[in-house]
Amino acid sequence: MNTRDDTLNDPLAVVPPNPSPAAPVDAPALWQRFPAPALAGVNTAQVMWSEVVPGGSHWSWRMPRGSALRFVALEAGANVSLVLYSAQEKLERYNMPDSLKAQHTAHYTRGHVLMSDMGRSMASFTADSVGWHDPLGALLDAELMHGKYGEKRYEHARNAMHRSGKDGLLIEIGKYGLGKRDLIAPVNLFSKVGVDAQGRFAYQPDHAKAGDFVELRLDMDVIVAISTAPHGLDTAPTYSPKKVGLVAWRCGPAPANDVCRAHRPENARALHNTDQLYL
């Protein structure tokens, strides 16, 4: 049977055009399954990709400046541990102390930015139905996980294995040549940690409801790595991480009247410092 493609040699043959960058080939529109309120403000004509990440899993992406990434809690009690590194220079990465100090806050919500250790805005919170995202509760590691939930390895439990947030993030950043010494304090999206009467951290169970969402605009080219393992302070007696939906689209860089620029003078300077990289 002749399987030769004659269009390669026929100058009059009609060759279909390349697909539009806004309509990737074979990218399932998983975002169409998300609760409608969680897609408010999403420019569906500019969607780049979407995904559903099971609980206890991990993933990473190289995201360009001027793109948006919305996380949707598909189950109550979701947690997403997130870290950011500059895609241009991986020594530059999210800095929790500088971000909190500059913005006079102990949690994140709409209007806040995630600053690097170079004083630049890496990402901005541009939409949020939750109102509180934890920057202080760190990660669930293997020792803590085994002590709380017992050990379930892949050899015996397959996809029902227990995996810690720390191990998941180490796997992801390792794909970009980063290792243990590069693992930074994460942002725990959808989780709330307060302080009790004795001054100890107090985890708020089921802080996020199914359908809640939070949106990050990427202000520079970044490597984003996430884990959907439980929060390190989660009080649940069993290992029961929740699945999370994601949708990414092209939104453009921060405009002059951006809500995050106006939130604090420090935010405006951080966004200005990032803008200088792209003149």
C-alpha positions in Angstrom: 0.0 0.0 0.0 1.3 3.4 -1.0 1.4 5.6 2.2 3.3 8.5 0.5 1.9 12.0 1.2 1.6 13.4 -2.3 0.9 16.9 -1.0 4.7 17.2 -0.2 5.5 17.1 -4.0 2.4 18.8 -5.4 2.8 22.6 -5.4 -0.9 23.1 -6.0 -2.0 21.0 -3.1 -3.9 22.8 -0.4 -2.0 22.4 2.9 -4.0 23.0 6.1 -2.7 26.0 8.1 -0.8 25.6 11.3 -3.2 25.6 14.4 -3.6 28.9 16.2 -1.4 29.2 19.3 -4.7 30.0 21.2 -6.1 26.6 20.2 -3.5 23.9 21.0 -3.8 20.5 19.3 -5.2 17.6 21.3 -5.6 19.7 24.5 -8.7 18.5 26.3 -11.0 21.4 27.4 -11.1 20.1 31.0 -11.9 23.7 32.2 -15.4 23.2 30.7 -16.2 20.8 33.6 -15.3 23.3 36.3 -18.1 25.0 38.3 -19.3 28.1 36.3 -18.6 30.6 39.1 -14.9 29.5 39.1 -14.5 30.6 35.5 -15.8 34.1 36.0 -13.4 36.5 34.2 -11.5 33.7 32.3 -11.0 34.6 28.7 -11.9 31.2 27.2 -10.9 32.3 23.7 -7.3 32.6 25.0 -7.1 29.3 27.0 -3.7 27.7 26.6 -4.4 24.4 28.5 -6.3 23.0 31.4 -5.8 20.1 33.8 -7.2 18.2 36.7 -4.6 17.2 39.3 -5.6 14.4 41.6 -5.0 14.7 45.3 -1.6 13.8 46.5 -0.1 14.4 43.0 2.4 17.0 41.7 3.1 18.8 38.5 5.1 21.7 37.0 5.0 24.1 34.1 7.1 26.8 32.5 4.7 29.7 32.2 5.3 32.8 30.2 5.0 36.4 31.4 1.5 37.7 30.7 -0.3 34.4 31.3 -2.8 33.6 34.1 -3.2 30.4 36.0 -6.4 29.8 37.9 -6.7 27.0 40.5 -10.1 25.6 41.3 -10.9 23.5 44.4 -12.8 20.6 43.0 -13.4 19.2 46.5 -13.7 20.9 49.9 -10.5 21.0 51.9 -8.1 21.2 49.0 -4.5 22.3 49.4 -2.0 23.3 46.7 1.6 23.8 47.8 3.2 26.1 45.2 6.8 27.3 44.5 8.1 29.7 41.9 11.5 30.1 40.2 12.5 32.5 37.4 12.7 30.6 34.1 15.5 33.0 32.9 17.7 32.7 36.0 16.7 29.9 38.4 18.8 31.4 41.3 16.0 34.0 41.5 13.0 32.6 43.2 10.0 33.4 45.4 11.0 34.9 48.8 8.4 34.5 51.5 9.9 36.8 54.2 10.4 39.7 51.7 6.9 39.3 50.3 5.2 39.3 53.7 7.3 42.1 55.2 6.8 44.4 52.2 3.1 43.9 52.1 2.5 44.0 55.9 0.6 40.7 55.8 0.7 37.1 57.1 -1.6 35.7 54.4 -2.3 36.2 50.7 -5.4 37.3 48.8 -6.4 39.5 45.8 -4.1 42.5 45.4 -1.0 40.8 46.8 2.1 39.8 44.8 4.7 37.1 45.2 8.1 38.8 45.2 11.4 37.3 44.4 14.6 37.7 46.4 15.6 40.4 43.8 12.6 42.6 44.7 10.6 41.7 41.6 7.0 40.5 41.3 6.9 37.0 40.0 3.2 36.5 40.2 0.1 38.5 41.4 -3.2 37.5 43.0 -5.7 38.9 40.6 -8.9 37.0 41.7 -9.8 35.1 44.8 -13.0 33.6 46.2 -11.3 32.3 49.4 -9.7 35.4 51.0 -6.8 33.7 52.8 -3.9 31.6 51.5 -1.2 30.4 53.8 2.4 31.3 53.3 3.7 30.1 56.7 2.6 26.5 57.2 5.5 24.9 55.2 5.3 21.4 53.8 4.1 17.9 54.7 7.3 15.9 54.7 7.7 12.1 54.7 8.5 11.8 58.5 5.5 13.8 59.5 3.3 12.0 56.9 4.3 8.5 58.1 3.7 9.5 61.7 0.2 10.9 61.0 -1.1 8.5 58.4 1.1 5.5 58.2 3.2 4.4 55.2 1.7 3.3 51.8 4.3 2.8 49.2 3.7 2.5 45.4 4.8 -1.1 45.3 1.8 -2.1 47.4 -0.8 0.7 47.0 -0.1 1.9 43.4 -1.9 5.2 42.9 -3.3 5.1 46.4 0.2 5.6 47.8 1.0 8.3 50.3 3.2 11.0 49.0 4.3 14.1 50.9 4.3 17.6 49.5 8.0 17.9 50.0 8.8 14.8 48.0 6.4 15.9 45.3 8.0 19.3 44.9 11.5 17.8 44.9 10.5 15.5 42.1 9.2 18.5 40.1 12.0 21.0 40.6 14.5 18.2 39.8 13.2 18.3 36.3 14.8 21.7 35.9 18.1 20.9 37.5 17.1 22.1 41.0 17.6 20.0 44.2 17.1 19.9 48.0 19.0 23.1 48.6 16.8 24.9 46.2 13.5 24.0 47.8 11.9 27.1 49.2 9.0 27.8 51.6 5.8 27.3 49.5 2.5 29.2 49.3 -0.3 26.9 50.4 -3.2 27.9 48.3 -6.7 27.2 49.7 -5.3 26.7 53.2 -5.7 28.9 56.3 -3.4 28.9 59.3 -4.1 31.2 62.2 -2.7 31.5 65.7 -4.4 30.1 68.9 -4.5 31.6 72.4 -1.1 30.1 73.2 0.5 31.6 70.1 0.7 28.3 68.2 -0.2 27.8 64.5 -3.8 26.6 64.2 -5.0 25.0 61.0 -8.5 25.8 59.8 -10.2 22.6 58.5 -12.2 22.8 55.2 -11.2 26.4 54.7 -11.9 26.1 51.0 -15.2 24.9 49.6 -15.7 23.0 46.4 -15.8 25.5 43.6 -13.5 28.0 45.3 -10.8 29.5 43.1 -7.7 31.7 43.1 -5.9 33.2 40.2 -2.3 34.1 39.7 -1.0 36.3 36.8 2.5 35.4 36.0 4.5 38.7 35.9 7.7 37.1 34.6 8.7 33.9 32.8 8.5 31.4 35.7 8.8 27.7 36.6 5.7 26.8 38.6 5.8 23.6 40.6 2.9 22.3 42.7 1.9 19.5 45.0 -1.7 18.6 46.0 -0.6 16.6 49.1 -2.3 17.6 52.4 -1.1 20.7 54.3 1.5 19.8 56.9 -0.8 21.0 59.7 -3.9 19.3 58.3 -5.9 17.8 61.3 -7.7 15.1 59.2 -7.0 11.7 60.8 -6.6 10.0 57.4 -4.6 10.8 54.3 -7.3 12.2 52.0 -5.9 14.8 49.6 -8.3 16.6 47.3 -8.2 17.1 43.5 -7.7 20.5 42.0 -8.5 21.9 38.6 -6.3 24.3 36.7 -6.8 26.5 33.6 -4.2 28.7 32.0 -4.8 31.5 29.5 -3.1 34.5 28.0 -4.1 37.6 29.9 -1.3 40.1 29.1 1.1 41.8 31.6 -0.1 44.0 34.4 -1.7 47.2 33.1 -1.1 50.6 34.6 -4.3 50.5 36.6 -3.8 47.0 37.9 -5.3 46.2 41.3 -2.0 44.8 42.5 -0.1 47.9 41.5 -2.5 50.0 43.5 -2.6 47.8 46.6 0.7 49.0 48.1 3.6 51.2 46.9 5.9 48.2 47.5 3.8 46.2 45.0 4.0 48.9 42.4 7.8 49.0 42.8 8.0 45.2 42.5 6.0 45.2 39.3 8.0 48.1 37.9 11.2 46.1 38.7 9.8 43.2 36.7 8.7 45.4 33.8 12.3 46.6 33.5 13.4 43.1 32.5 11.1 43.2 29.4 11.7 46.7 28.0 
